[in-house]
């Protein structure tokens, strides 16, 4: 029996998160933004979980019921004469909210993006983020290119500006906030989305709506980040030139905006190293981030965040890639380990599958298939086709040499969010000789590990955490 399977009965204890978070902590988003601007070579990286899909997909937004929080199923009433067991496979909203709570308590993401309604439930009424370093955010507009309802055709039409929620409703849950204070019970960060389609009238209307929002946000001291989608209709621009089209439109659209009205950071499609470096190096005050897209393998997601960071991105917002994962907490843990330089994408895929095996969760794809890279086109409704570009993993010797520089103890994430300081070291959990090199005090010796030992160590640690 694999070592991971032998400890599969261990459970993930989310209560330790609640007890370990200090009162009114500094938000990690603000700390990292300051660090990134002060030190361009910093490895600080911002990860956001985009749980705002109810403003796009409707009933399907919470995702498949194959993954639930530790709380489990919430009661649902479906008549057996109307629905089959497999026909209604989406989580309901209470189950969706349970997962958001669990991700926030995990503490590895920096931003939780929600709809205005979910923001009201969790931020304003529940106070979920009051004692967390995670920053709540809400989608501040829902242009027509995210109206991805079943049987609809809206996403096939040029994007039209539209806003359901108002800034006041995001900040305080009502039409008008008390402006005598800057302390609002709701989120004071929003995502504003624009889509350039290379049509004069359409793009002009998009920018006029953005201008109106931007001016209102500045008056109300509402912070925002800017999402820029690729054209959702045929723009006449070759795919290989879209990165240049988007980069130029971003810089041009923000050139007339002083610092007081500019976004905290950008969220864009990753168009490859050249386009990313071009935009990231243009202005050190413009923090560039990527969106995760829709379909693809686990290796696609892990390689995407790795490569984007390598070429200048400092933020990643993953929505469906997290929400549709077999185990969301483990998936997020891998993203953080990759951006911290502790695992390569391929090693993270193997470790992630190790967690799934330990929990007896059937992966959507077998390991070898999940290690393949594809090139999914990133449309919001996920309707675009993808092209397989399977590539072999790096030789173990290369992976080992790259990782040998990552000498700091990478268990700092686990100690912060899962166990008190008195928890035993990995070497004391097993009376047998350690399968990886250790220091005299029993701590793992990363300098002397090869790639297989490093994977074994991470598998041991992660399966203890996620059980």
C-alpha positions as CSV (number, residue, x, y, z in Angstrom):
1,X,0.0,0.0,0.0
2,X,1.4,3.5,-0.9
3,X,2.5,5.6,2.1
4,X,0.0,8.2,1.1
5,X,-2.9,5.8,1.2
6,X,-1.9,4.6,4.7
7,X,-2.6,8.0,6.1
8,X,-5.7,8.7,4.1
9,X,-7.8,8.6,7.2
10,X,-6.3,11.8,8.5
11,X,-8.7,14.7,8.2
12,X,-8.1,18.4,7.2
13,X,-8.7,20.5,10.3
14,X,-10.0,23.8,9.3
15,X,-10.7,24.9,12.9
16,X,-7.0,25.5,13.4
17,X,-7.2,28.3,10.8
18,X,-9.7,30.2,12.8
19,X,-7.6,30.0,16.0
20,X,-4.4,30.9,14.3
21,X,-5.4,34.2,12.6
22,X,-4.7,37.3,14.7
23,X,-7.2,40.0,15.2
24,X,-7.4,42.6,12.4
25,X,-4.4,41.4,10.5
26,X,-2.7,43.3,7.7
27,X,-4.2,42.2,4.4
28,X,-1.6,40.2,2.4
29,X,-2.7,41.9,-0.8
30,X,-1.6,45.3,0.4
31,X,1.7,43.9,1.8
32,X,2.6,42.2,-1.4
33,X,1.6,45.1,-3.6
34,X,3.9,47.4,-1.6
35,X,6.7,44.8,-1.8
36,X,6.3,44.3,-5.6
37,X,6.5,48.1,-6.2
38,X,9.4,48.6,-3.9
39,X,11.4,45.6,-5.2
40,X,10.7,44.6,-8.8
41,X,12.8,41.4,-8.3
42,X,10.6,40.3,-5.4
43,X,9.0,36.8,-5.6
44,X,5.9,38.1,-3.9
45,X,2.9,36.8,-5.9
46,X,-0.8,37.5,-5.4
47,X,-3.3,34.7,-5.9
48,X,-7.0,35.3,-6.2
49,X,-9.8,32.8,-6.1
50,X,-12.5,34.0,-8.5
51,X,-15.8,32.8,-7.0
52,X,-17.9,35.3,-8.9
53,X,-19.2,33.0,-11.6
54,X,-22.9,33.3,-10.5
55,X,-22.8,36.6,-12.4
56,X,-22.0,34.6,-15.5
57,X,-23.3,31.1,-15.5
58,X,-26.3,31.1,-13.2
59,X,-27.3,27.8,-11.6
60,X,-24.2,26.0,-12.9
61,X,-21.8,28.6,-11.3
62,X,-21.1,26.7,-8.0
63,X,-19.6,23.9,-10.0
64,X,-19.9,20.1,-9.9
65,X,-20.9,18.3,-6.6
66,X,-18.0,16.0,-6.9
67,X,-16.1,18.2,-4.5
68,X,-17.7,19.6,-1.3
69,X,-16.4,21.2,1.8
70,X,-15.8,19.2,5.0
71,X,-19.3,20.2,6.1
72,X,-20.6,18.1,3.3
73,X,-24.0,18.2,1.5
74,X,-26.6,20.8,2.3
75,X,-30.2,19.5,2.2
76,X,-31.7,19.9,-1.3
77,X,-35.2,18.9,-2.4
78,X,-35.5,17.3,-5.9
79,X,-38.4,15.2,-6.8
80,X,-37.3,11.7,-8.0
81,X,-40.0,11.7,-10.7
82,X,-38.5,14.9,-12.2
83,X,-34.7,14.5,-11.8
84,X,-32.4,11.5,-12.1
85,X,-29.6,11.0,-9.7
86,X,-26.9,12.1,-12.2
87,X,-29.0,14.8,-13.9
88,X,-28.6,17.5,-11.2
89,X,-24.9,17.6,-10.5
90,X,-24.3,21.2,-9.4
91,X,-23.5,22.4,-5.9
92,X,-26.2,24.6,-4.4
93,X,-25.4,28.1,-3.1
94,X,-25.0,27.0,0.6
95,X,-22.5,24.4,-0.5
96,X,-20.7,27.0,-2.6
97,X,-20.5,29.4,0.4
98,X,-19.1,26.6,2.5
99,X,-16.2,26.1,0.1
100,X,-15.5,29.9,0.0
101,X,-15.3,29.8,3.8
102,X,-12.9,26.9,3.7
103,X,-10.6,28.5,1.2
104,X,-10.5,31.8,3.2
105,X,-9.7,29.8,6.4
106,X,-6.9,28.0,4.5
107,X,-5.2,31.3,4.1
108,X,-3.2,30.7,0.9
109,X,-5.1,33.1,-1.4
110,X,-4.8,36.8,-1.1
111,X,-8.1,37.8,-2.7
112,X,-11.6,36.2,-2.7
113,X,-13.6,37.6,-5.6
114,X,-17.4,37.2,-5.3
115,X,-20.6,38.5,-6.7
116,X,-22.2,41.4,-4.9
117,X,-24.8,39.1,-3.3
118,X,-22.3,36.6,-2.0
119,X,-20.2,39.5,-0.8
120,X,-23.2,40.7,1.2
121,X,-23.8,37.3,2.8
122,X,-20.2,36.5,3.7
123,X,-18.5,39.9,4.1
124,X,-21.2,42.2,5.5
125,X,-23.6,39.8,7.4
126,X,-21.1,37.1,8.5
127,X,-17.9,39.1,8.8
128,X,-15.9,36.3,7.3
129,X,-12.9,38.5,6.4
130,X,-12.8,40.6,9.5
131,X,-10.0,38.7,11.1
132,X,-8.5,37.3,7.9
133,X,-5.6,38.5,5.8
134,X,-7.6,37.6,2.7
135,X,-9.1,40.6,1.0
136,X,-12.8,40.4,-0.1
137,X,-13.6,41.7,-3.6
138,X,-16.7,41.8,-5.7
139,X,-17.3,41.9,-9.5
140,X,-18.2,45.5,-10.1
141,X,-19.7,45.0,-13.6
142,X,-21.1,42.2,-15.7
143,X,-20.8,43.2,-19.4
144,X,-22.7,41.0,-21.8
145,X,-19.7,38.9,-22.8
146,X,-20.0,37.1,-19.4
147,X,-23.7,36.3,-19.8
148,X,-23.0,32.6,-20.4
149,X,-26.4,31.2,-19.6
150,X,-27.6,27.9,-21.0
151,X,-29.1,28.1,-24.5
152,X,-28.2,31.8,-24.7
153,X,-26.4,33.6,-27.5
154,X,-25.3,36.7,-25.7
155,X,-21.6,35.8,-25.6
156,X,-21.5,35.6,-29.4
157,X,-22.4,39.2,-29.7
158,X,-20.0,42.1,-29.3
159,X,-19.6,42.9,-25.6
160,X,-21.9,45.6,-24.3
161,X,-21.1,47.5,-21.1
162,X,-23.5,46.8,-18.2
163,X,-23.4,47.0,-14.4
164,X,-25.8,45.3,-12.1
165,X,-24.3,46.1,-8.7
166,X,-23.5,49.7,-7.6
167,X,-20.3,50.6,-5.7
168,X,-22.4,51.5,-2.6
169,X,-24.1,48.1,-2.7
170,X,-20.7,46.4,-2.7
171,X,-19.3,48.6,0.0
172,X,-22.3,48.5,2.4
173,X,-25.1,46.4,1.0
174,X,-27.5,49.2,0.3
175,X,-28.2,52.0,-2.2
176,X,-26.3,54.7,-0.3
177,X,-23.5,54.3,2.2
178,X,-22.7,56.4,5.2
179,X,-19.8,58.5,3.8
180,X,-18.8,60.0,7.1
181,X,-16.4,57.1,7.5
182,X,-14.1,55.2,5.1
183,X,-14.7,52.0,7.1
184,X,-17.3,50.0,5.1
185,X,-18.7,46.6,6.2
186,X,-18.5,45.2,2.7
187,X,-15.8,44.8,0.2
188,X,-13.8,47.9,-0.9
189,X,-12.2,46.3,-3.9
190,X,-13.9,45.4,-7.2
191,X,-13.1,43.9,-10.5
192,X,-14.1,46.0,-13.5
193,X,-14.0,44.2,-16.9
194,X,-13.6,45.6,-20.4
195,X,-13.5,43.9,-23.8
196,X,-12.0,45.6,-26.8
197,X,-13.4,44.2,-30.0
198,X,-11.6,46.5,-32.6
199,X,-14.8,48.3,-33.5
200,X,-14.8,52.1,-33.1
201,X,-18.3,52.5,-31.7
202,X,-18.3,49.5,-29.5
203,X,-14.9,50.2,-28.0
204,X,-15.8,53.9,-27.5
205,X,-18.9,52.9,-25.5
206,X,-16.8,50.5,-23.5
207,X,-14.3,53.2,-22.6
208,X,-17.1,55.7,-21.7
209,X,-18.6,53.3,-19.3
210,X,-15.2,52.6,-17.8
211,X,-14.6,56.4,-17.4
212,X,-17.9,56.8,-15.6
213,X,-17.1,53.9,-13.2
214,X,-13.6,55.1,-12.7
215,X,-14.7,58.6,-11.7
216,X,-17.3,57.3,-9.3
217,X,-14.9,54.9,-7.7
218,X,-12.4,57.7,-7.1
219,X,-15.0,59.8,-5.5
220,X,-16.1,57.0,-3.2
221,X,-12.6,55.8,-2.5
222,X,-13.4,52.4,-4.0
223,X,-10.4,50.4,-5.2
224,X,-10.5,48.2,-8.3
225,X,-8.5,46.1,-10.6
226,X,-9.0,46.0,-14.3
227,X,-9.8,42.8,-16.3
228,X,-9.2,43.1,-20.0
229,X,-10.6,40.2,-22.1
230,X,-9.6,39.3,-25.6
231,X,-12.3,40.2,-28.3
232,X,-15.3,37.9,-27.9
233,X,-16.1,38.2,-31.6
234,X,-14.1,38.2,-34.8
235,X,-11.9,41.3,-34.6
236,X,-10.0,40.8,-37.8
237,X,-6.8,40.5,-35.7
238,X,-4.7,37.4,-36.2
239,X,-4.4,35.4,-32.9
240,X,-0.6,35.9,-32.7
241,X,-1.1,39.7,-32.8
242,X,-3.8,39.8,-30.1
243,X,-1.2,40.4,-27.3
244,X,0.0,43.5,-29.0
245,X,-3.5,44.7,-29.6
246,X,-4.4,44.3,-25.9
247,X,-1.2,45.7,-24.6
248,X,-1.5,48.9,-26.7
249,X,-5.2,49.4,-25.8
250,X,-4.4,49.0,-22.0
251,X,-1.5,51.5,-22.1
252,X,-3.5,53.9,-24.3
253,X,-6.6,53.7,-22.2
254,X,-4.8,54.3,-18.9
255,X,-2.4,57.0,-20.2
256,X,-5.0,59.7,-19.5
257,X,-5.7,58.4,-16.0
258,X,-3.7,59.8,-13.0
259,X,-2.6,57.5,-10.2
260,X,-5.6,58.3,-8.1
261,X,-7.9,56.7,-10.7
262,X,-5.7,53.8,-11.9
263,X,-6.4,50.1,-11.1
264,X,-4.4,48.3,-8.5
265,X,-3.4,45.7,-11.0
266,X,-4.4,44.1,-14.3
267,X,-6.0,40.8,-15.2
268,X,-5.4,39.7,-18.8
269,X,-5.1,36.6,-20.9
270,X,-1.5,35.3,-21.0
271,X,-0.4,35.6,-24.6
272,X,3.1,34.2,-24.1
273,X,6.5,35.5,-22.9
274,X,7.0,38.3,-25.4
275,X,3.6,40.0,-24.8
276,X,3.9,39.5,-21.0
277,X,7.4,41.0,-20.8
278,X,6.5,43.9,-23.1
279,X,3.7,45.0,-20.8
280,X,5.3,44.1,-17.5
281,X,8.4,46.1,-18.1
282,X,6.6,49.1,-19.5
283,X,5.7,50.7,-16.2
284,X,6.8,49.3,-12.8
285,X,3.8,50.9,-11.3
286,X,1.5,48.8,-13.5
287,X,1.2,45.4,-11.8
288,X,0.2,42.8,-14.4
289,X,-1.8,39.6,-13.6
290,X,-3.3,36.8,-15.6
291,X,-6.6,35.0,-15.8
292,X,-6.9,31.3,-15.6
293,X,-9.2,30.5,-18.5
294,X,-11.5,27.5,-18.8
295,X,-10.6,24.0,-20.0
296,X,-7.3,22.2,-19.9
297,X,-5.2,19.8,-17.9
298,X,-3.9,20.3,-14.4
299,X,-0.5,20.8,-16.0
300,X,-1.9,23.5,-18.2
301,X,-3.0,25.5,-15.1
302,X,0.3,24.9,-13.2
303,X,2.5,25.7,-16.2
304,X,0.4,28.8,-16.9
305,X,1.0,30.4,-13.5
306,X,4.7,29.3,-13.6
307,X,5.4,30.8,-17.0
308,X,3.4,33.9,-16.4
309,X,5.4,34.6,-13.2
310,X,8.6,33.9,-15.0
311,X,7.9,36.6,-17.6
312,X,6.6,39.3,-15.4
313,X,3.1,38.6,-14.0
314,X,2.7,39.2,-10.3
315,X,-1.0,38.2,-10.0
316,X,-3.1,35.2,-11.0
317,X,-6.9,35.0,-10.8
318,X,-8.1,31.4,-11.2
319,X,-11.8,30.8,-11.2
320,X,-13.0,27.7,-12.9
321,X,-9.6,26.0,-12.7
322,X,-10.0,26.1,-8.9
323,X,-13.7,25.6,-8.7
324,X,-13.7,22.6,-11.0
325,X,-10.7,20.9,-9.3
326,X,-11.1,17.5,-7.7
327,X,-9.8,19.0,-4.4
328,X,-9.8,22.8,-4.3
329,X,-7.6,23.2,-1.2
330,X,-4.9,20.9,-2.5
331,X,-5.0,22.6,-5.9
332,X,-4.5,26.1,-4.3
333,X,-1.7,24.7,-2.2
334,X,0.1,23.6,-5.4
335,X,-0.3,27.0,-7.0
336,X,1.3,28.6,-4.0
337,X,4.2,26.1,-3.9
338,X,4.8,26.8,-7.6
339,X,4.9,30.6,-7.3
340,X,7.1,30.3,-4.2
341,X,9.6,28.3,-6.4
342,X,9.2,25.1,-4.3
343,X,7.8,22.8,-7.0
344,X,7.9,22.7,-10.8
345,X,4.6,22.4,-12.6
346,X,5.2,18.7,-13.3
347,X,6.2,17.9,-9.8
348,X,3.1,19.8,-8.6
349,X,0.9,17.6,-10.8
350,X,2.4,14.5,-9.4
351,X,2.0,15.7,-5.8
352,X,-1.6,16.8,-6.5
353,X,-2.4,13.3,-7.8
354,X,-0.8,11.9,-4.7
355,X,-3.3,13.8,-2.6
356,X,-6.2,12.6,-4.7
357,X,-5.0,9.0,-4.3
358,X,-4.7,9.4,-0.5
359,X,-8.2,10.7,-0.3
360,X,-9.6,8.0,-2.7
361,X,-10.7,10.7,-5.1
362,X,-10.8,9.6,-8.7
363,X,-9.0,12.2,-10.9
364,X,-10.7,13.5,-14.0
365,X,-7.6,12.4,-16.0
366,X,-5.0,9.7,-15.3
367,X,-1.7,11.1,-14.3
368,X,0.1,10.7,-17.6
369,X,-2.7,12.5,-19.4
370,X,-2.9,15.2,-16.7
371,X,0.9,15.8,-17.3
372,X,0.2,16.8,-20.9
373,X,0.2,20.4,-22.0
374,X,-2.6,21.7,-24.2
375,X,-3.2,25.2,-25.6
376,X,-6.8,26.1,-24.6
377,X,-8.2,29.2,-26.2
378,X,-9.5,31.4,-23.3
379,X,-13.0,32.5,-24.1
380,X,-15.3,33.1,-21.1
381,X,-17.9,30.6,-22.1
382,X,-15.2,28.0,-22.7
383,X,-16.6,27.2,-26.2
384,X,-13.3,27.5,-28.1
385,X,-11.4,24.4,-29.1
386,X,-8.0,23.4,-27.8
387,X,-4.9,22.0,-29.5
388,X,-2.8,19.3,-27.9
389,X,0.9,20.2,-27.5
390,X,2.0,17.3,-25.3
391,X,5.6,17.9,-24.0
392,X,7.8,15.6,-21.9
393,X,8.6,16.6,-18.4
394,X,12.0,18.0,-17.6
395,X,14.7,15.4,-16.8
396,X,14.9,14.8,-13.1
397,X,18.5,16.1,-12.9
398,X,17.3,19.5,-14.3
399,X,14.4,19.7,-11.9
400,X,16.7,18.9,-9.0
401,X,19.2,21.5,-9.9
402,X,16.6,24.1,-10.3
403,X,15.0,23.3,-7.0
404,X,18.3,23.0,-5.1
405,X,18.4,26.8,-4.7
406,X,15.0,26.8,-2.8
407,X,16.6,26.1,0.6
408,X,14.2,27.9,3.0
409,X,11.9,25.6,5.0
410,X,8.8,25.4,2.8
411,X,6.7,24.1,5.6
412,X,6.0,27.7,6.7
413,X,2.6,27.6,4.8
414,X,1.6,24.4,6.6
415,X,2.6,25.7,10.1
416,X,0.7,28.9,9.5
417,X,-2.6,27.4,8.6
418,X,-2.8,23.8,9.9
419,X,-0.9,23.1,13.1
420,X,0.3,24.9,16.2
421,X,4.1,25.4,16.6
422,X,4.2,22.3,18.9
423,X,3.3,19.9,16.1
424,X,5.9,17.2,15.6
425,X,8.4,17.4,12.8
426,X,7.9,15.0,9.8
427,X,10.8,12.9,11.0
428,X,9.2,12.2,14.4
429,X,5.9,11.1,12.8
430,X,7.5,7.9,11.5
431,X,9.8,5.8,13.7
432,X,11.4,4.3,10.6
433,X,14.4,6.0,8.9
434,X,13.3,9.0,6.9
435,X,13.0,8.5,3.2
436,X,14.6,11.9,2.6
437,X,17.7,13.6,4.1
438,X,17.2,15.4,7.4
439,X,19.1,17.8,9.5
440,X,20.4,16.9,13.0
441,X,17.2,18.6,14.4
442,X,15.0,16.3,12.3
443,X,14.0,19.0,9.8
444,X,14.1,18.1,6.1
445,X,17.4,18.9,4.4
446,X,16.4,20.3,1.0
447,X,20.0,20.9,-0.1
448,X,20.7,17.1,-0.2
449,X,17.3,16.0,-1.6
450,X,17.1,14.7,-5.2
451,X,13.9,15.2,-7.2
452,X,12.3,11.9,-6.1
453,X,13.0,12.6,-2.4
454,X,11.6,16.1,-2.7
455,X,8.4,14.7,-4.3
456,X,8.2,12.1,-1.5
457,X,8.5,14.8,1.1
458,X,5.8,17.0,-0.4
459,X,3.5,14.0,-0.8
460,X,4.0,13.1,2.9
461,X,3.4,16.7,4.1
462,X,0.4,17.3,1.8
463,X,-1.4,14.0,2.5
464,X,-1.0,14.7,6.2
465,X,-2.6,18.1,5.7
466,X,-5.4,17.1,3.3
467,X,-5.8,13.5,4.6
